[in-house]
Amino acid sequence: MSRSKVKNLLLLKQIHSAVSNIKKGRLDKALETLDKAEKSAKKSKSTDALYYILFTRGGILYSASKYDDALETYGKALEAGTELLKSDPENPDYQHYMGTTLTNTGNLLKKKGENDKAAESYTRAREIYISLLSQDPDNAVFRSYAGDNLNNYATFLMETGSFEGACEILKESIEIYGKLFEEKPDNVGYQAELSVALSQLGSCLMQQGPEKKDAAKHNFDKALAMQENLLTQQPENKKIQEAIALTRNRLEGLE
């Protein structure tokens, strides 16, 4: 067995160990293992594995509210993703890598108040998913991640006062998640994301003036009905409870 092969087997073992620690909630241990895996990936020149390691580490740091460290790690992941695309620019998985990383990077840049850079990240991710869906329009994974990007981008636009642009983005998201929900009506994730987009669109329309009141109420009502249905399925889910409270509060704002 070649020395390179041994390194790859070690790398695989390290990645599996890190994933196992994440599932068990041992995030510090997972980060330690990912540091070792990163060194192994660089030695074996496995850019694909290096991207996965960096993206996973970025997610852990993000969830731990270590935003600067997460942003730095996602920056390295983007460098790895760029290298992957140079070698195989049409690879849909590599494009998906970049789309997910750019969306998360946009979220972090928004938190830091770096709005121009955040907008660029969201826009680049959106362009990637438009391209991916034009090539593979029935791919549920790409559609779901495209919708996630659009929801995050719309939130950013609303927070920066770009309500007209936000409404257009939300309509795209609602179209994506609406079709996913039609195909799999029992998928709780699709229902939740669709309800969020509907509630956001209602809020966005409300900001554009009283002439949009009826359209805003229509979207709030649809969102609330969906969220209340979700709550019957998951009565202890705090995120759903918070979503319902937010939608009801927005509805009250119309009166």
Protein Blocks (a to p, Z undefined) as FASTA:
>chain_A
ZZklmmmmmmmmmmmmmmmmmmnopamlmmmmmmmmmmmmmmnopaklmmmmmmmmmmmm
mmnopaklmmmmmmmmmmmmmmmmmmmmmlmklmmmmmmmmmmmmmmmmmnopaklmmmm
mmmmmmmmmmmmmmmmmlmklmmmmmmmmmmmmmmmmmnopamlmmmmmmmmmmmmmmmm
mmmmmlmklmmmmmmmmmmmmmmmmmnojklmmmmmmmmmmmmmmmmmmmmmmmmlmklm
mmmmmmmmmmmmmZZ
